């Protein structure tokens, strides 16, 4: 995304409440309930957002430091980032950094503030950019392009939990296609629990997600949009690698095999992001893991490998996926890609926050209204691991609140929300 698009910076989004995206000329005001929804910050004591900056980010810096034999320069840079995160203010990138101008636009309202006083979405994104800079990912030295999160991703991918999940596919091989479709869709939702960043401080999430843990379930609407033999294009915006990406790929195989889609475009991150977010290299690792497995998993891997070769499955990595901005501000070329798809499926918590806007919406705010700017139909598959949520029925919300559980942030609840065209 060009740094010249100053009129649509995240800084201005926090101060104004126009409902249009960058291609909209509408200036009609939002309803008061939307206009008054506050941007999520990290300065509220005891809040989930504050715990991410105060606990998760320092722990992650230490994990990255321990995972590689970095030299003195990287250690000094990581120490400086830790000090700034804990006690300092947000500093701009060095003028020599290739994306200095872009981040200068995105951060001009926030530089000089405490990290805790910047919008949570922006602060998280900038932290990961600074972490990559500290370890030399964007530099010219030998550490250029070395994913600092790769050891964590690969360890998870080699784990016994993945072996068990792949063996479980054998039991689904001969079940009716509609039952298999339902199982694979729910597996893709449950896979979003496999978030390495979430587990830095939260511990392992619950191992299973029964359907009653879905706070919203529009799966029937999703399948109506993708009938068998539909022969359409589907966009899938990935979230995490490893144990989440594998069930995503298995679901993609089912969509292609039964012609719910003729072609699928899988969107991933162009560089490391949020610890476990998927890049092209992670897609390749997962495809190899599947193809090397025995029985049904191996057959799925082979079909997906062939689908890549024939163009029925294509991987793309637009730079906007690592921007600290909501999807309302997506550039025109990405908007056109989503418009060309019959359905855009967005996976995970971060994509959800960017999709509906990282604000404290009333939980019963319409999901369709919050996503109306996105061209075409959209589906969100998400495990809840942050405060933002919309589209709940009042009776569901009342029951969740009565439970006394931290259902918004604990990773124990999930949702499937769909808006048609």
N, C-alpha and C positions, 0 to 999 in steps of 0.2 A: 504494500500500500504506500502510495507516495506521501512524503512528508508535507507536500504542498496543500493537502486537503485540510487546511487549518480550520475551516468553518465547521468541520465535523469532528473535532478532537474530543477525546473523552473528557477533557477539562470542561468544555462547554456543555457536554451532556449532563454534568453534575449540577450545572447552574440553570439550565433551561429545560423545558419539558415539551418540546415539539414532538409530535408523534410520527413524523416521517423519517425515513432513512435518507441516505445521501442523495438518492435519486428522486426524492419527494419534494414537491413545492408546496405542500399543504402546510398552513400555519394555524389550523383550527386547534383550539386548546384541548388538552386531555381532560377527561372527567376528573373531578377533585380527588377521588380515591386513588387515581394513578398519579396525578400531579403531585400529591403529597407523599407518595411512597419514597422514603429516604434511601439514599445510596448507602450500601453496606460499607462501613468503615471498620477499622480494627482497634479503635480507641475506647471501646466500651468494656470495662472490667468484667471478666467472666464470660465474655462472648466467644463464640466459636472462632470468629475472624481473628480476635486477639490471640487466641491460643495458637493459631497457625503461625503468626509472626513471632510470638514470644517463645514458643516451644518447638514447633515443627521445623522452622527454618534454621535455628541454631543446631538442632540435632542433625539435620541434613548436611549442613556444612561439615560437621565432624565425620559423618559417614563417607562423604565424598573424599575428604582428606585421607581417611584411612584406606580407601579402596584403591588408591593409586600411589606409586612412588614419586609423587610430585617433588620438584626441587624447591629451593628457598623462595624463588619469585612467586610461585603459586601459593606457598604457605603464607607468605606475607600478605598477598592479596586476599586470601581467604580470611585471615585474621582481621584485616581492615573491613571486609564485608560484615563479619560477625559484629565488630564494634559498632559499625554504622547501624546495623539492624537493631541492636540492643539499646544503644545509647545515643546514636548520632542522628543526623538529618540525611535526607535523600540528596545525593550528589549526581550531577549529570555525567554522561559518558565523556571520555576524553575526546578532544577534537579529532584525534587521529583515528578513532573508531569509525568503521565504514558506515554505521547506522547512527552516527552522532546527530546528524541533522534531523532525522526522523524522530528519534526519541526526544530531541529538544522540543519538538512540536507537541508530542504526546505528553510530555512531562512538565511543560512550562509553568503550569499552575501548582506543581507539587514539589519541585526542587527547592530545597531549603526547609521543607517541613519534616517533621518526624514521620517515619514510615507508617506509624500507627494512625496518622491523621489523613493519609491519602486514601482514596477509594480502594477497597479490598482487592477488587479485580485488577486494578492497575498495579498496586503494590506487589501482589503475587507475581504478576508477569514480569515486572521490572527486576524483582529479586532474582528470578531465574536467568534473566539476561545478564545481570551483574555476576551471577555465579559462573556462567559460561565464560564471561570475560576473565574472571579471576583465574580459571584453570587453563586459559590460553586457547579455548575452542575456536575463537575467531582470529587468532593471531597468525603470525607467519612462521612460528617455530615448530618443533616436532610434535607438539600437543594439538596442533590445528586439526579440527575435525574429529578428535577423540571424544566419544560420548562419555561424559563423567558418570552417567547412570547405567551404562552397559553392563557392568558386573552384576547389578541388582536384577536387571531384566533377564539376563542369561541364567542366573542361578534359579530364578523362579521358573523359567521355561524348562529347565532340566529337572525340576522337582518331581517328587513322587505324586503330588496332587495332580499334575498334568497327566501323568501316566494313567491314573485312575479315571480321570475325566475322558481320556481318549478310549480306554477300554469300555466305558459305559456306552459308547456309540454303537457297539455291536448289538446291544439290546434294542436299539432303535431301528436297526437296518431293515427289518421286515414288518414294522408296524405301518398302518395306513398313513398315507401322505399327510392328511390333515392333522392326525395326532402327532406325527413327527414334527410338523411345522410348529404346532403349539409348544411342544417340548423344546425345540431349538430356539424359538423366540424367547421363552422364559429363561433358557440357559444363557442367552446373550445378555438379558437384563441382569441375571445373577452374576455374570462374569464381571460386571462393573464393580463388584466388591473387591476384585483383585487390583487394588490401587496401591502401588508401593509407597507413594507419597502419603496417603492416608494412614498407612500402617507404620510410618516412622514414629508416630506418637500414640496412635489409637490402638495398636495391637491388631491381631487378625480379626477381620469381620466375621460375622456369623457364617458358618459354612453353607447353609442352605437358605433359600428364600421361598417358602411356600406361597401359593397364590394369595392367601389371606394377608400377606405382608405387602401386597400391592395397594398403595393408597389411591391409585387411579389405574384403570385397566381398559384401554380402548383397543385391545388387540383385535377384536372382531372388526372394527372399523379399518384397521390396517390391512387385514386380509381382503376386505371388500375392495380396497384400492388396488390390490395386487392379485386378481384372480388368476388361476392357473391358465397357462398359454396366453397370457396377456401380451407378452412380447414387448415390454416397455423398458425404459432406462430408469434405474434407481441410483441415487447418490447416497453413499454411506459415509458419514463423517466420523472417523474413528476417534477413540479416546485413548485408552491404555493399551500397551503392548502385552505380550506374554499371555497370561491366563485369561485376560479379557479378550484379546484380539483373536485367539484361537476359536472361541465360540462365535465371534463375529464372522470369521471366515467360514465356519461350518454352516452358519445361517445363510451366508452368501452362496455357498455351494447348493444349498437346498433351493434357494430362489432361482438359480440358474438351471438346476437339474429339472425342476418341475415347471420351468418357464413362467414363473411369476415375474421374472425379468429376463429380457433378452440380453441386456448389458448392464453392468454395474460399475460405477466409478467410485473407488475407495479413496477418500481424502484423508491424508495423514499430515503430520507436522513436518516442516522443512528442516528443522533442527531440534535437538533435545529440548524438552519442555516439561515442567511439572513432574519430574522424576521418571514416571513410567509412560509418558505419552508416546504413541506409536509414530515411528518414522518409516521410510521405505525399507531400511535395513532390518527393522523389526518385523515387517511383513514377510520379508525373505526368510528370516529365521523361523517364523511360525510356519510358513509353507514347508520348509525343510523338515521341521519337527513333525508335521502331519505326514508328509510324503514318506518319511523314514519309519513311520509307525506301522504295525501290522494291521491286518483285517480292515474294518470299515474306515478307520481313521486314515490309513494309507491310501485307500481308494479315493477318499475325499481330497486328500493332498494331491494326488495325481490329476484329478479332474480340475482342481483349481490351478495347478501348474499349466495345464493345457489351456485353460481359460485365459490365463495371462498371455500365452503365446498367440492366441487367436484374437485377442482384443475384447473378448466378452467381459473380462475383468481388467480394469485399468486402474493404476495407482497414480494419484496426483498429490502434489505438495505445495499448495499456494502459500505465499508468505503471510497472508492475513491470518492464518490459523495460529500464528505466534504473536499476534498483535494484542495489545491490552484493551480491546474495544469490543462492544457488543456487535452482534451480527446485523443490527439495524444499520451499522456504518460500513458494511461490506462494500468493496469496490465493484464497479460495474461488471468486470469480467467474471468474477465469482458469482454475482447475482445472475448473470446469463447462464452459467453452468447449472445452477439450481433450477432456473426457469425451464431448462431443457429436460429436466428429470420429471417423471410422473410422481415420484415421491422422494423426499430427502429425509433420511433417517439420521438423527444426531444421537450419538452415544455419550453417556457419561455426565458427570456433575458439572464440569467446567463448560462443556458445550451447552448445557441447560442454562447456566447462569448467563452465558453470552446470548443465548436465544431469547430469553424472556426479559433480560436486563437484570443486573445485579443490584436489585433494590428490595426493600422489605415490603413487598406487595402484600395486600390482603390475600390470604390463602385461597379464597374463593374467586379471586380475579380470573376472568375468562382466559383460558389458554389460547383459544382461537383469536381473541382480541390481541393478546400480547404477541402473537406470531403472525398477525395479518400482513405485515410488511414483507414477509418471506414469500417469494414467488412459488406457486405450486403447492402441493400438499406436503405436510411435514409431520414426522413422528419423532418423539423424544423417548429414548429408552435410558433410564437412569436409576441408579441407586442413590438415595438421599444422603449426601455427606456435607451439606452446607445449608444455611438457613433459608435460602430462596426457594419458594414453591408457589405455584399458582394452580388453578383448575381443580381444586378439591371441592367435593360436595360438602355442604354444611354438616350433614350427619356424620360423614367420615372424619371431618376435622374435629367435631365434638368428641367423638370416641377416642381419637388420638390424643387429644388434650387431657381427657380424663385418665388416660393410661399412666400419665406421669413420666413416661419414657422420653428420652431425648431423640425422638423419632426423626427430627429434621437432620441430625448430624451424625447419628451413630452408625450408619451403614446397614441398619437392620430392616429398612423399608425401601420400597422401590416404586416406580411408576412406569406406565406405558400410556403416553398421551399422544393423540393424533388429531390433526386438523386437516380436513379435505380441502380441495381446491376452492 
